[in-house]
Amino acid sequence: MSLPIVEITSCDFAYRPDDPVLEDVNLTVDEGEFASIIGPNGGGKTTLVRLILGFLAPRRGTVTLFGGNPARTRLAAGYVPQQVHSDRLFPISVLEVVLTGRLGLGAPENAPWGERLRRALFRYTKTDADAARGALERMGLSGFEKKAFGDLSGGERQRALIARAIASSPRLLILDEPTNNMDPQGTELLYRLLEEENRRMTILIVSHDLGVVSRHVRSAICVNRRVLVHPTSQLDGTAIRELYGSDQLLVRHDHRCREAGHQHLPE
């Protein structure tokens, strides 16, 4: 039996000793999961992601990623933060942005990160270029390779950044609010592409859009100091009130699967 992708046991975290952010967190994310991390502002969602990726260490308890210390194993994860600031006038192509997701690959596993970076910066290989182009194609951006990154629309930029994250074929992809500033059509397209990526990797999405959560992902990791996991088909008004302390807009679409795969909305 394979180890869980993420395993958190009896975890507490606080930035200040008298102000706990997360308490007694127990969470297991298995291979192939497609889940959303939801909860109120300040409830600990971003802190949970940082713990999973090893950027923070728990005050109590344990966090493992791919069965090891996240600070050492997180290179096998892809991460797209909520906000990526870039100079729209900086002359870099879409392909060059996605290629940076290949930085450090090919160096020995025990090589220091500085050595990985130096090796990668000298030359990208044909394998790197093929992987980057393949990631762009999977994100619906084939033919965009030579376009200036700054000329892309908001939705196109976000998909290019996700292509960057998946170019290294990570086992886990974590996205923080990937549909911010996207229109409904762009949001629907992105989630359909991510459903396809879920065939290759485990996906966690931080999101406030409960309607999208209930329609696409299989489970919701509810974070408000403590953590509870609900199948999206059980994410009803009572669960939302307990999580947020008030009514929230929830468009209910039970997630249904068949042996042939996911049911998609009509084109």
N, C-alpha and C positions, 0 to 999 in steps of 0.2 A: 504494500500500500504506500503510495507516494506521500511525502510530507506536505502539509498545507503550504500555500504560497505565503500567507501571513498568519502568525499565531501570537496573540497577545494574552497574557495571563496575569490577572490581579494587578493591573497597572494603575498607578497614580502619577499625576504630573501637576506641577504648579510652577509658575514663573516667580511667585512670591510665596513664602511658607504659609502665610495665613489666608491665601486666596487660591484654593484648588481649581484647576481647569478641568481635569479629568479624574474620576474616582472609580476605583475597582472595575477597570475595563477588562472584559474578557471577550475576545473576538477571534474567530477563525475564518479565513478566506481560502477556499479550496481552489484548486486548479480549474480553470474554465469558467469561473464565476463572472457574472456581469451585474454589478451592484452599484447603487448610488449612495453616497454619504450625504445625508440631509440633516437639517437642524437649524435652530435659530442663530442669528448673529451672536458671536461670543460664546456659543455653546461648546466649542472645542474641535470643530471639524478640521480646520487647518492644522491645529496642534496634533490631532490624530494622524494626519498625513505625514507631518514632519517626524513623528515617532516611527511610523512605518518605514520611512526612508532613512532613518538613522541620523537625521539632522538634530534631533533632540534625544536625550536619554531619560528613561522613566525615573521618577523618584523612588518608586517601589514597583516590583513586578518585573516581568520579562517581555521583550519584544523580539521576535525572530522573523526574518525575511528569507525565504528559500532555505529555511532550516538553520540559518546562521545569523551572525551579528549584522544588522542592517547597514552599519557603517562600512562593512566590508563587502556585502553582497548586493548593494543597491545599483551597481553598474549593470545588473541584469534586469533593471526596471527602467521604463521610460516615463518621464514626468513632464507635463506641460502646466506651468503655473498659471494663476489667474490673470496676471497682467505681465506682458512682455513688452518692455519699452524699446522702441527702435527709432532711429532717425530715418524718416521716409526718404530723405535725399541721399542716404548712404548708398554708394553704388555696389550693390550685391544682388546677385541673381537668385531666383527661387531655388535652383539646383544647388548653388553654393550654400544657401542656408540649410537645406536638407542634408547636405554632405557633412555638416558639422556634427550631425548626430552619429557619425561614424568615428569621431575622434577617439583615439586610444585603442581601437580594436586592432587586433593583430599583435600587440605586444604581449610578452609573457604575463600570465595571470598574476604572478607575484611581483611584477615590475611596479615601481612607484608611479603615482599618477603623473608626475612631471616627465618621466621617461615616456610614458604612453602619449602624452601630449606632444612632446618633441618629435616622436616618430610619426605621429599622424599628420603633423603640420608640414613635414617635408614633402609628402606626396600622397595623394589619394590613388588607390588602385582601381583597376577595372571592376573588381568585385564591389568596391565602395560605390562607384558610379552606377553600376547595375542595381544595387540595393536602393540607392537614393531614387533612381527613376522608377523602380518598382513601387516604392512607398508613395511617390507622387501619383502614380496611376491608381493605386488602391484608394487614395483620397480624392479621386476624381479630378486630378490636376495634370493629367498627361498633356503635353504640349506647352506647359507653363515654364519649362526648365529655364529658358533664357530671359523670361520676363523679370523686370526689376521687382524685388520683393516689396518695395515701397509703393508700387503701383497697384498692388492687389487690393481687392475689397476686404472688409473686415472678416467676412466668412472665409474668403480664400486664404487670407493670412493665417487664420486659425487652423485651417486644414493643412496648410504648409508646415506649420509648427508641429502638428500631430504627425505629419509625414516624417519630420525630423526625428521625432521621438520613436517612431516605429521602424526607422531605417536600420537600426541595429538588431531587429528581431527580438525585442524584449519579451520576457515571460510575463511581465506585469506592466500594464499601462495605467497611469494615474493622471486624470485630467481635473483641473480645478476650474469650475464654472466655464466650461468650454463654449457655451452658447451665449455668453454675455454679448450684448449688442448685435445679435443675429436676428434676422427676421424669421417668421415661422417656417418659410420654405427652406431657408438655410439650416435651421435647426433640425427639421425633419430629415433633410439630406444627410447631415452629419451623423445623426443617430442610426440611420440605415447603414451608412458606411461602417460605423462602429459595431453594429450587429455582425457584419461580415468579419471584421477584425477579431471579434470574440471567438471565432472558430480557431484562431491562431494563438490567442493570448488571453489572460485574465484581465478584466477591466474594472477599475473603480473610478467613479465620476462624482466629484463634489458638485452639488446642484441645489438651487432654490426652486427650480421649476417642477413642482410636484406633479403637474399634469404630464409632463414628458417622462418623469420618473415612473409613474404608474403605467405608462403605455409601452415602455421599451425595456427596462431592466427587470431582472428577476427578483431582486431583493433590495430592501432599503436598510442601510446601516444608520440608525437614528441616533444622533449625538447631541446630548444636552447635559454635559458633565458626566453622565453615565451613558453607556452604549447598549442599545437593544437592536436586534435584527428582526425585520418583518418581511415575509414574502409580500410583494407588491399587491397581490390579490387580497391581503388582509390589512392594507393600509387605509383604514376607514377614518371617519370623523373622530371617533374616540381616541384612536392612536395619535392622530394629528394634534388634538387638543392637549393630550398628555405631553407631547413633545414640545409644542410651541406655547402652550398656555392660553391659546386662543384659536378661534376658527381661522383656517387658511383655505385659500382656493385650491380645491383638489378635483381635477377632472379624472373620473374613475374609468379606467380601461383595463380590465383584468388581463394580465399577460398570459397568452395561450401558446403552447408549443405542440407540434406534431412530430412524428418520426421523421418527416421530410424536412423539418426545420421550422424557423419562425414564421408566423403569419405576419405579413406586412400590410400596411394600408395600401389601397389602390393608388396607382400613379395619378 
